[in-house]
Amino acid sequence: MGFRGGSMRPIERGFETALFLSRWLLAPFLVGLALTLILLLLRFFADFYHIAVRLPGLTWHELIVDILNMIDIVLTANLVLIVVFSGYENFLHKVEARDHEDWPEGLTAIDFGALKQRVMGSIAVIAAVDALAWYLDLEKGADNVKLTWVAAFPLIFVVAMLLLAIADRLSRQDQRPSYPSKGDRGRDRV
């Protein structure tokens, strides 16, 4: 008993402090992810230039497919921002909304349940955009197996998203404090 209360406390505190400070090892990952936005931006404008140069010879379907590919880039950039801000706020430093009133709420007020939903939703939308682009490009070569996977892939994410939402809702119900019923109020008071 003396060992637990005496010399072990500083060791425990030191270990806990080291674990707590290790969260800052996440910062370089978040910076690296934020820098990928530059790569996505370069790719976006390269695609834009490529479309603009070919525009006179593009068919309507080719133009739509190219624009859908650019939408994929934008959705991916949005996903990167969501992950970076959520990682920062959940692990490194709480962002006070009152200090940043001009910041969009969607970047700073993301708990893990919302993050999972947004990530899965973003992936499902990206997959759906890819499926639409592939569908519009069917005349170049139809492959039934690929068509099945292209159609099924976004649906798999939608089903996974629904299951996560149900699981999150059930876990929130389990965490709600129980309040006394109307008949029980006042009975415990002396």
Buried (B, 14 or more C-beta within 10 A) or exposed (E): EEEEEEEEEEEEEEEEEEEEEEEEEBBEEBEEBBEEBEEBEEBBEEBBEEBEEEEEEBEEBBEBBBBBBBBBBEBBBBBBBBBBBBBBBBEEEEBEEEEEEEEEEBBBBBEEBBBBBBBBBBBBBBBBBBBBBBEBBEEEEEEEEEBEEBBEBBEEBBEBBEEBBEEBEEEEEEEEEEEEEEEEEEEEEE
